[in-house]
Amino acid sequence: MPGWTPANNPIRRLQQAPEHQLADPGLAARLLGVEVKLAPAITDHDVRHLVRLREQLPGLDTNLAVVTTGAHAYRRPDGVCVVPLALLGP
């Protein structure tokens, strides 16, 4: 992403997160957070970083998804989509 560096990122508080997230505030206040897990079953522990990301960015239209090795796609009660890798293509 041209011009993006941690020093000029207006969302600096994300730098303290245990995982690296990249957000461009110029994307019309929309964000897609995706995490990949090898487990077929997803627990609250698996999505805690995505949920925290949504909590840290109030006011954004935030969509969250976890790509898994599971067999079923569904939306969790906390709004996180669980998507099997096989649904994304061959």
N, C-alpha and C positions, 0 to 999 in steps of 0.2 A: 504494500500500500504506500504510494508515494507520499512523502512528507510526514509519515507517522513515525514517531519515536517515543519511547517511554517518557522522555523529558517534556514533550509538548502535548502529551495525552491529557485531555481535560478530565478524564475519569481515572485519576491517579490512584485512588483507593483500591482499585482492582489489582494493583501491583503487589499488594500484600497477600493476595489469594494464593493458596497452595498450588493452583494450576493457572496457566496463562490463558487469559481471555482477551480477545481483541474486539473492541467496539469502536465504530466510527460514528460519532455523534451527528454527522451530516447525512445519515441514512433515514431521514424523515421520521426520527424517533421510533424506529422499529429495530428489533434485535432478534436474531435466531441463535440460541445457544444449543450446541450439539456436543454430546459426550458419547464415547464409544466404550462399551463394556463387553467383556468376553463371556460373562455369565448369561444364561438364558432367562433367569428370573431376576427382576429388578426390585430392590428394597428401598426404603426411605434413605438408608445409608448411602446407596449408590447415587442418588439424585441430590444430595445435600448441597453440593457446590452449585448446581444449576438453580436450585431454589434460592440459595443465598444471593446469587447473581441477580435474580429477579427482584429480591428485596432491596438490594443496593441501588437499583436503578428505577425508582418509582417514576411513574408517568410515561414510561416507554411501553410500546406495544411489544411485549416480550413473548416469543414462542420458544419453548424448550423441548428438546428431544433427546432420547437415549437410543443409540443403535446397539442392538444386542444380537446374540446368536440364537435367540428364542424363535418360536414358531408363530407367535400371535402378535398382531399390532393392536394397541389399545391406548386410551388416554387414562392416566392415573387420576385419582381424586384431586391431587394437587395441581393438575393441569399439564403435567409433563407427558409428552407422547413417547410411547415405547414402540420402536420400529425394528423389526427383524432385518438384518442385513440382506437377506434373500429378496426382500421387497424392493431393494434399491437397484436391482438389475443383475444381469449375468456376471 
